[in-house]
Amino acid sequence: MKRIFLFLLTNIAVMISLSIVTSLVMYFIGAPIEQVFGAEYAYIIVWAFVYGIGASIISLLISKPMAKFATRARVVDGTENEQTRWLVSTVEDLARRANIKTPEVAIYEGSANAFATGAFKNSALVAVSSDIMEQMTKEELRAVLGHEISHVANGDMVTLCLIQGVLNAFVLIFARVIAHIAATAGNGERRRSSAPIYFLVYFAAQIVLSVLASLIVFWFSRRREYAADAGSAKLLGSPSSMIAALRRLGNLQPGVLPDSLKAMGIAEGKRTSIWSTHPSLEDRINALTFGNSSRCGSFMTCLALCCAAVLPSVVMAEDATATNVNVKVVACVGDSITYGHGASKRLETSYPAQLQRLLGDGWKVVNFGHNARTALNDGKEWNGRGGHGYCKSPQYTKSREAKPDYVIFMLGTNDSKPVNWDGKEEDFRRDYAALVDSYMAIESKPKVIIGVSPFVKKNSFSIRESVVGGSIAPWQRKFAEERKLQAVDCYNVMKLNADKGYLPDGVHPNDIGYRALAEAFAAALSSQL
């Protein structure tokens, strides 16, 4: 109600401002309004706003039945089969988290897409295509549903409709003004033939102004997509699933929705332009990963931009509410790969730093990586210098004192060096297990996630792929399974992307490689919530 009240109040202010500005202009011209614009001036203003805004409101009110008709969607309640039961229960859970009533849930036949619509946030419709349900994992589809629920919770359908209504009114008003000026310019023969000129200019101005107005609508639509992606990440506790869903969409052919529903879909195209209702998938992934998108302003901010020419003194904003959550501490334990060796800006692009951005508020990720460290207690550097066991490093003590809720444990790469491995395989396994146990014994009782030692593209720093891939990584997978610990297979994450230049020195990832590790760990942490 607050949004609609402010909208109506702004419309009244716009109408009054138009009248005042026009009256001032006429005063300085020295001629009355009726003489310049005709006696129907007031009628034109009222007609434009009633017609322009009324049309948008009517289309919004009938959006649900029209969407069902246009896509031939069928509403489901979860009693049909296991698939619809999961779908409805997931929407119910996300709606509860977003503090809105559960929308109607529908499925329609078509290529991969989804949309939300409805005049009221507590009486909306969320629909998914048959293809997107078949081709996405449940976690990816859950992220897509979170995106659509965020649209509903943010009131995006109402906001978009009302902005379109205001723009419609301006188009109608200024098209009339331009046509009137063109038709009444000059005198004599030209004035007698003004009717054809008026209608010709009027329709041409409507077309041009409508195109310009649509750019504002498209701009707002792109901004709200970023906000809905962020909303999904907040509902799920991590952006990793939304990133995975967007990447999946990038490998699929997005379904084509009717023109009236394009702005409500999950995806439109793979490139961003001023004519796009959605940013490119790459831009959206980057925004979720690095947090570098400009967030969409509130409805009243956008409206103020539309009205800036005639309403510069009106600035309205809606307060955003923040949810207090308990901060979960993640301790990243490891060697130089955890530390961020090879990253362009270690404090910003190491995997723990990128993991922090992926997880967002409510998480505190701390980097306890230490170069050249081993799981072996008496680990040595390639030159035989000792004291390189992680348990002897200050980072080991600090990581335990942090009382983490989660420990990402990724050691083993430096243990593959001949000075640490040859003849010491059993010692490695014993010391590795003892280190893991020491973290599980911390008072905070953290959940330990095993990071399987990453793939080594070429032997460097005395680190041997034959040992990492042939002995250490397979044992770590088995160890995690036996201990019933979650494992993130960093070995395969790096190996599957080895040809993409993720490992420039053969061992340490670059920024993109660290991003891949961060995404893998973010997905693991999200699955434990």
C-alpha positions, 0 to 999 in steps of 0.5 A, a space after each residue: 500500500 505504501 508503494 501505491 500511495 507514494 505512486 499516486 502522490 507522485 502522479 498528483 505532484 507530476 500533474 501539478 508540476 506540469 501545470 505550474 511549469 507550463 503556466 510559468 512558461 506561458 507567463 513569460 511568453 505573455 499569452 494565456 494557456 488557452 490561447 497557445 494550447 487550447 481550452 482542452 489543456 487541462 483535459 489533455 493532462 487528465 486524459 493522458 494520465 488516466 489513459 496511460 496509467 490506467 492501461 498499465 494498471 489494467 494489464 497488471 490486474 489481468 497479468 496472471 490469467 493472461 500469462 496462463 493463457 499465453 503459455 498454456 500453463 497448468 497450475 499444480 498443487 503438489 498432489 500430481 507426482 513427486 516432481 510437482 510435490 518437490 516444486 510446490 514445497 520448494 516454492 512454499 519454503 522460499 516464500 516463507 523465507 521471503 515473508 510472502 504468501 505462497 504464490 500459485 505454482 504452474 508448469 508450462 511446456 517449452 524451452 528452459 525459462 521461468 517467470 513470475 507475475 501478478 498484481 499483488 505480492 501475496 497473490 502472485 504466480 511463479 511458473 517454470 518450463 518443462 525443459 528447465 525442470 528436466 535439465 537443471 539439478 534441484 539446487 540450480 532450479 531452487 536458485 531459479 525459483 529463489 530468483 522469481 520469488 525475489 521478484 515477487 517479494 520486491 514488488 517488481 511487477 507492480 513497480 515495472 507497471 507503474 513506471 511504464 504507466 508514468 512514462 505512457 502519460 508523459 509520451 501522450 502529453 508531450 506528443 500532443 504538445 509537440 503536435 500542437 506546436 507544429 500544427 499551429 506554427 505559421 499562419 494563413 494557408 498553413 494554419 488552414 491545413 493544420 489538421 493533417 500536420 497535427 495528426 502526422 506529427 502526433 503519431 510520429 512523436 508518439 513512436 519516437 517518445 515511446 522508443 525513448 521511454 522503453 529504454 528507461 523501462 529496459 534499464 530498470 528491468 536489467 537493474 532488477 535482475 541483478 537485485 533478484 539474483 542477489 535476492 536468490 543468493 540471500 534466500 539460499 544462503 550463498 550465491 553459488 547455486 544461482 551462479 551454477 543455474 546461470 551457467 547452466 542456462 548459458 549452455 541451454 537455449 533460453 525459452 522464448 516467452 511472449 512479449 508481454 512476459 519477456 521482462 518477467 523471465 529468468 533469461 533473455 539473451 547472452 549479450 547485454 544491450 540498451 534494448 535488453 530486458 536482462 543483463 547478459 549471463 556473464 555480467 550477472 555471474 560477475 555481479 554475484 561473484 565480485 559484487 560489482 553490479 550497480 544495485 537497482 534503486 528503489 521504485 521512487 528513485 527510478 520514478 524520480 529519474 523519469 520525472 526529473 525534468 518537471 519534478 526536481 524537488 521530489 526525492 523519495 526512497 523506501 528504507 531497506 530492511 536488514 536481517 540480523 543473522 548469526 555470523 558463521 566462521 569459515 577457517 581456510 586451512 592450507 598451503 600456498 594455494 590457500 594463501 593465494 600465491 599467484 593471485 593478482 591481488 591476494 587479499 581480493 582474488 585468493 580463493 578465501 577472499 572470493 569465497 567471502 564475496 560468494 557467501 556474503 553477509 552472515 559469513 566470515 571467511 578467514 585465510 589461514 594458508 601458509 606457504 610450503 606447509 605440509 600435512 606431515 609433521 616434520 615436513 621439509 622444503 625441497 632443499 631439506 630445510 625442516 619445520 614446514 609441518 602445518 602443525 608447527 606454523 602460527 596459522 595452525 594455532 590461530 585457526 584453532 583459536 578462531 573457533 570456526 564453524 567450518 574448516 576447509 582443510 586442503 593440505 597434501 600438495 607439498 607432501 608430494 615432494 620427494 623429501 616429504 613423500 618417499 618412504 613416508 607415505 604412512 607417516 603422511 596418512 597418520 599426520 593428516 588424520 591427526 590434523 583433521 581430528 585436532 580440528 574436530 576436537 575444537 570446542 566449537 565442533 566445526 564441520 570439516 570439509 576436505 579439499 582434495 589436493 588440486 591437479 598439478 599441470 606440470 611438476 614445479 617446486 619439486 611437486 609431483 603430479 604422479 604422487 598427487 594424482 596417483 596417491 594423495 588425491 585418491 587416498 583423501 577421497 577415501 579418507 573423507 568417505 570413511 570419516 563421513 566428511 564432505 569432500 570437495 574434489 579440487 583435483 578434478 576442478 583444476 584438471 577439468 579446466 587445465 586447458 583454460 590457463 587456470 594454472 600458469 605455473 603448473 601448481 598455483 591457480 590464477 584469479 579465475 582458477 581461484 574463483 573456480 575453487 571458491 565456487 566449489 567450496 561455496 556450493 559445499 557450504 551451501 549444501 550443509 545449511 
